[in-house]
Amino acid sequence: MWGKMITKSAVGNAGINFVKGELLKMGHIPAEVSRGTENIDLICSNSDYSKQIVLQIKTTQKKPNKWILTDKIFNIKNIDKVIFIFVNIYSKLENPKYFIVPGKDVIQYCYNSHKQWLSTPKKNGDHHKDSVMRNFKDDNEEYLNRWDLLNI
């Protein structure tokens, strides 16, 4: 971890800037959208501007590859055109880890994992109460460094 925990806002900004740096190294052109734009953090073009993609960046500084989302993700329009980049900045001694995931895969994972969580009783036998919180995990690192999924 980066010494002590930094604020949620600083974590998010760090993730966006790390992703922008990676995209620039690949020859892409990332552009931040205005703060408050729902479900979009960056729009990225290839070097001749012939293709663009929409990116949603989620960053954590906790050890497991797990990111907290809300059920608002189910309202994202044109989810098949959105790519999520999940960033893990747990270690100050290592480079961030990047998990590049198509939006439709994030939606499917969140739907299935939440449904399973609701159907699994708590340790005391009670049922979980529904919540707006969702999470995405990639324990097997299936999406680790899958920059090829950007298709630009």
ZADO-1210 file (C-alpha; in nm, 4 decimals, padded with zeros to 6 digits):
<atoms>
<atom x="00.0000" y="00.0000" z="00.0000" code="MET" pos="1"/>
<atom x="00.1171" y="00.3581" z="-00.0520" code="TRP" pos="2"/>
<atom x="00.2107" y="00.4169" z="00.3104" code="GLY" pos="3"/>
<atom x="-00.1148" y="00.5412" z="00.4529" code="LYS" pos="4"/>
<atom x="-00.4447" y="00.5359" z="00.2674" code="MET" pos="5"/>
<atom x="-00.5059" y="00.8344" z="00.0425" code="ILE" pos="6"/>
<atom x="-00.8488" y="00.9870" z="-00.0097" code="THR" pos="7"/>
<atom x="-01.1024" y="00.8226" z="-00.2381" code="LYS" pos="8"/>
<atom x="-01.0829" y="01.1177" z="-00.4754" code="SER" pos="9"/>
<atom x="-00.7016" y="01.1029" z="-00.4893" code="ALA" pos="10"/>
<atom x="-00.7146" y="00.7273" z="-00.5539" code="VAL" pos="11"/>
<atom x="-00.9530" y="00.7848" z="-00.8452" code="GLY" pos="12"/>
<atom x="-00.7389" y="01.0638" z="-00.9890" code="ASN" pos="13"/>
<atom x="-00.4261" y="00.8491" z="-00.9583" code="ALA" pos="14"/>
<atom x="-00.5957" y="00.5658" z="-01.1469" code="GLY" pos="15"/>
<atom x="-00.7095" y="00.7920" z="-01.4290" code="ILE" pos="16"/>
<atom x="-00.3622" y="00.9427" z="-01.4638" code="ASN" pos="17"/>
<atom x="-00.1896" y="00.6038" z="-01.4592" code="PHE" pos="18"/>
<atom x="-00.4257" y="00.4827" z="-01.7345" code="VAL" pos="19"/>
<atom x="-00.3671" y="00.7982" z="-01.9405" code="LYS" pos="20"/>
<atom x="00.0071" y="00.7380" z="-01.9171" code="GLY" pos="21"/>
<atom x="-00.0268" y="00.3776" z="-02.0339" code="GLU" pos="22"/>
<atom x="-00.2489" y="00.4792" z="-02.3258" code="LEU" pos="23"/>
<atom x="-00.0034" y="00.7507" z="-02.4318" code="LEU" pos="24"/>
<atom x="00.2850" y="00.5008" z="-02.4211" code="LYS" pos="25"/>
<atom x="00.0850" y="00.2844" z="-02.6643" code="MET" pos="26"/>
<atom x="00.0402" y="00.5773" z="-02.9053" code="GLY" pos="27"/>
<atom x="-00.3265" y="00.6393" z="-02.8207" code="HIS" pos="28"/>
<atom x="-00.4795" y="00.9778" z="-02.7452" code="ILE" pos="29"/>
<atom x="-00.6759" y="00.9831" z="-02.4160" code="PRO" pos="30"/>
<atom x="-00.8967" y="01.2775" z="-02.3236" code="ALA" pos="31"/>
<atom x="-01.0626" y="01.3323" z="-01.9875" code="GLU" pos="32"/>
<atom x="-01.4279" y="01.4268" z="-01.9927" code="VAL" pos="33"/>
<atom x="-01.5791" y="01.6928" z="-01.7678" code="SER" pos="34"/>
<atom x="-01.6166" y="01.6030" z="-01.4022" code="ARG" pos="35"/>
<atom x="-01.9667" y="01.4857" z="-01.3296" code="GLY" pos="36"/>
<atom x="-02.0116" y="01.3121" z="-01.6648" code="THR" pos="37"/>
<atom x="-02.1804" y="00.9885" z="-01.5655" code="GLU" pos="38"/>
<atom x="-02.0122" y="00.6574" z="-01.6410" code="ASN" pos="39"/>
<atom x="-01.7300" y="00.8008" z="-01.8533" code="ILE" pos="40"/>
<atom x="-01.3840" y="00.9015" z="-01.7373" code="ASP" pos="41"/>
<atom x="-01.1884" y="00.9032" z="-02.0621" code="LEU" pos="42"/>
<atom x="-01.2522" y="00.8989" z="-02.4331" code="ILE" pos="43"/>
<atom x="-00.9598" y="00.7483" z="-02.6190" code="CYS" pos="44"/>
<atom x="-00.8721" y="00.7680" z="-02.9874" code="SER" pos="45"/>
<atom x="-00.6178" y="00.5894" z="-03.1961" code="ASN" pos="46"/>
<atom x="-00.3379" y="00.8020" z="-03.3423" code="SER" pos="47"/>
<atom x="-00.5244" y="00.8934" z="-03.6634" code="ASP" pos="48"/>
<atom x="-00.8554" y="00.9590" z="-03.4812" code="TYR" pos="49"/>
<atom x="-01.0376" y="00.6969" z="-03.6891" code="SER" pos="50"/>
<atom x="-01.1571" y="00.4974" z="-03.3828" code="LYS" pos="51"/>
<atom x="-01.2675" y="00.6033" z="-03.0369" code="GLN" pos="52"/>
<atom x="-01.3658" y="00.4174" z="-02.7238" code="ILE" pos="53"/>
<atom x="-01.5299" y="00.5159" z="-02.3965" code="VAL" pos="54"/>
<atom x="-01.3475" y="00.4221" z="-02.0768" code="LEU" pos="55"/>
<atom x="-01.4695" y="00.3939" z="-01.7199" code="GLN" pos="56"/>
<atom x="-01.1804" y="00.3802" z="-01.4717" code="ILE" pos="57"/>
<atom x="-01.2178" y="00.2268" z="-01.1252" code="LYS" pos="58"/>
<atom x="-00.9235" y="00.2279" z="-00.8858" code="THR" pos="59"/>
<atom x="-00.8527" y="00.0548" z="-00.5562" code="THR" pos="60"/>
<atom x="-00.5592" y="00.0617" z="-00.3191" code="GLN" pos="61"/>
<atom x="-00.6620" y="-00.2550" z="-00.1385" code="LYS" pos="62"/>
<atom x="-00.4839" y="-00.5855" z="-00.1811" code="LYS" pos="63"/>
<atom x="-00.7396" y="-00.8157" z="-00.3445" code="PRO" pos="64"/>
<atom x="-00.8311" y="-00.7425" z="-00.7052" code="ASN" pos="65"/>
<atom x="-01.1795" y="-00.6228" z="-00.6071" code="LYS" pos="66"/>
<atom x="-01.3580" y="-00.2994" z="-00.6958" code="TRP" pos="67"/>
<atom x="-01.6802" y="-00.1606" z="-00.5518" code="ILE" pos="68"/>
<atom x="-01.9490" y="-00.0408" z="-00.7946" code="LEU" pos="69"/>
<atom x="-02.3157" y="00.0486" z="-00.7588" code="THR" pos="70"/>
<atom x="-02.6201" y="-00.0764" z="-00.9415" code="ASP" pos="71"/>
<atom x="-02.6036" y="00.2386" z="-01.1593" code="LYS" pos="72"/>
<atom x="-02.3835" y="00.0349" z="-01.3925" code="ILE" pos="73"/>
<atom x="-02.6967" y="-00.1442" z="-01.5113" code="PHE" pos="74"/>
<atom x="-02.8242" y="00.1889" z="-01.6489" code="ASN" pos="75"/>
<atom x="-02.5240" y="00.2602" z="-01.8714" code="ILE" pos="76"/>
<atom x="-02.6407" y="00.3135" z="-02.2273" code="LYS" pos="77"/>
<atom x="-02.4525" y="00.1352" z="-02.5063" code="ASN" pos="78"/>
<atom x="-02.2644" y="-00.0813" z="-02.2544" code="ILE" pos="79"/>
<atom x="-02.1124" y="-00.2776" z="-02.5433" code="ASP" pos="80"/>
<atom x="-01.9168" y="00.0384" z="-02.6354" code="LYS" pos="81"/>
<atom x="-01.7784" y="00.0912" z="-02.2825" code="VAL" pos="82"/>
<atom x="-01.4551" y="-00.0586" z="-02.1549" code="ILE" pos="83"/>
<atom x="-01.3822" y="-00.0669" z="-01.7833" code="PHE" pos="84"/>
<atom x="-01.0236" y="-00.0366" z="-01.6716" code="ILE" pos="85"/>
<atom x="-00.9849" y="-00.1517" z="-01.3128" code="PHE" pos="86"/>
<atom x="-00.6628" y="-00.0289" z="-01.1555" code="VAL" pos="87"/>
<atom x="-00.4988" y="-00.1705" z="-00.8431" code="ASN" pos="88"/>
<atom x="-00.2400" y="00.0606" z="-00.6832" code="ILE" pos="89"/>
<atom x="-00.1862" y="-00.1488" z="-00.3714" code="TYR" pos="90"/>
<atom x="00.1942" y="-00.1477" z="-00.3684" code="SER" pos="91"/>
<atom x="00.4100" y="00.1644" z="-00.3818" code="LYS" pos="92"/>
<atom x="00.6996" y="-00.0599" z="-00.4853" code="LEU" pos="93"/>
<atom x="00.5310" y="-00.2104" z="-00.7899" code="GLU" pos="94"/>
<atom x="00.3628" y="-00.0691" z="-01.0964" code="ASN" pos="95"/>
<atom x="-00.0156" y="-00.0534" z="-01.0879" code="PRO" pos="96"/>
<atom x="-00.2055" y="-00.3560" z="-01.2132" code="LYS" pos="97"/>
<atom x="-00.4528" y="-00.2944" z="-01.4948" code="TYR" pos="98"/>
<atom x="-00.7563" y="-00.5100" z="-01.5662" code="PHE" pos="99"/>
<atom x="-00.9216" y="-00.4248" z="-01.8974" code="ILE" pos="100"/>
<atom x="-01.2784" y="-00.5566" z="-01.9112" code="VAL" pos="101"/>
<atom x="-01.5549" y="-00.5086" z="-02.1704" code="PRO" pos="102"/>
<atom x="-01.8599" y="-00.3399" z="-02.0182" code="GLY" pos="103"/>
<atom x="-02.0909" y="-00.6300" z="-02.0982" code="LYS" pos="104"/>
<atom x="-01.8606" y="-00.8663" z="-01.9048" code="ASP" pos="105"/>
<atom x="-01.8657" y="-00.6344" z="-01.6016" code="VAL" pos="106"/>
<atom x="-02.2467" y="-00.6209" z="-01.6104" code="ILE" pos="107"/>
<atom x="-02.2749" y="-00.9986" z="-01.6380" code="GLN" pos="108"/>
<atom x="-02.0284" y="-01.0579" z="-01.3538" code="TYR" pos="109"/>
<atom x="-02.1981" y="-00.8047" z="-01.1242" code="CYS" pos="110"/>
<atom x="-02.5426" y="-00.9446" z="-01.1981" code="TYR" pos="111"/>
<atom x="-02.4391" y="-01.3060" z="-01.1345" code="ASN" pos="112"/>
<atom x="-02.2256" y="-01.2405" z="-00.8263" code="SER" pos="113"/>
<atom x="-02.4929" y="-01.0238" z="-00.6629" code="HIS" pos="114"/>
<atom x="-02.7619" y="-01.2826" z="-00.7334" code="LYS" pos="115"/>
<atom x="-02.5413" y="-01.5501" z="-00.5752" code="GLN" pos="116"/>
<atom x="-02.4652" y="-01.3279" z="-00.2747" code="TRP" pos="117"/>
<atom x="-02.8373" y="-01.2668" z="-00.2173" code="LEU" pos="118"/>
<atom x="-02.9117" y="-01.6406" z="-00.2288" code="SER" pos="119"/>
<atom x="-02.6301" y="-01.7316" z="00.0137" code="THR" pos="120"/>
<atom x="-02.7250" y="-01.6995" z="00.3803" code="PRO" pos="121"/>
<atom x="-02.5144" y="-01.5024" z="00.6266" code="LYS" pos="122"/>
<atom x="-02.3092" y="-01.6879" z="00.8886" code="LYS" pos="123"/>
<atom x="-02.6020" y="-01.6556" z="01.1314" code="ASN" pos="124"/>
<atom x="-02.8416" y="-01.8053" z="00.8747" code="GLY" pos="125"/>
<atom x="-03.0253" y="-01.4812" z="00.7949" code="ASP" pos="126"/>
<atom x="-03.0694" y="-01.3667" z="00.4364" code="HIS" pos="127"/>
<atom x="-02.8697" y="-01.0777" z="00.2963" code="HIS" pos="128"/>
<atom x="-03.0716" y="-00.7610" z="00.2394" code="LYS" pos="129"/>
<atom x="-03.0556" y="-00.6218" z="-00.1114" code="ASP" pos="130"/>
<atom x="-02.8254" y="-00.3259" z="-00.1619" code="SER" pos="131"/>
<atom x="-02.7173" y="-00.0918" z="-00.4407" code="VAL" pos="132"/>
<atom x="-02.3569" y="-00.2056" z="-00.3905" code="MET" pos="133"/>
<atom x="-02.1990" y="-00.4409" z="-00.6417" code="ARG" pos="134"/>
<atom x="-01.8441" y="-00.5573" z="-00.6859" code="ASN" pos="135"/>
<atom x="-01.6179" y="-00.6795" z="-00.9583" code="PHE" pos="136"/>
<atom x="-01.3355" y="-00.9238" z="-00.8887" code="LYS" pos="137"/>
<atom x="-01.0806" y="-01.0901" z="-01.1120" code="ASP" pos="138"/>
<atom x="-00.9191" y="-01.3465" z="-00.8821" code="ASP" pos="139"/>
<atom x="-00.7750" y="-01.5446" z="-01.1735" code="ASN" pos="140"/>
<atom x="-00.6396" y="-01.2284" z="-01.3389" code="GLU" pos="141"/>
<atom x="-00.8159" y="-01.3204" z="-01.6624" code="GLU" pos="142"/>
<atom x="-00.8292" y="-00.9539" z="-01.7648" code="TYR" pos="143"/>
<atom x="-00.4848" y="-00.8501" z="-01.6362" code="LEU" pos="144"/>
<atom x="-00.3119" y="-00.6296" z="-01.8963" code="ASN" pos="145"/>
<atom x="-00.5668" y="-00.7172" z="-02.1666" code="ARG" pos="146"/>
<atom x="-00.5014" y="-00.3921" z="-02.3523" code="TRP" pos="147"/>
<atom x="-00.5831" y="-00.5793" z="-02.6745" code="ASP" pos="148"/>
<atom x="-00.9505" y="-00.5622" z="-02.5727" code="LEU" pos="149"/>
<atom x="-00.9497" y="-00.1869" z="-02.6386" code="LEU" pos="150"/>
<atom x="-00.9594" y="-00.2558" z="-03.0148" code="ASN" pos="151"/>
<atom x="-00.8305" y="00.0829" z="-03.1210" code="ILE" pos="152"/>
</atoms>
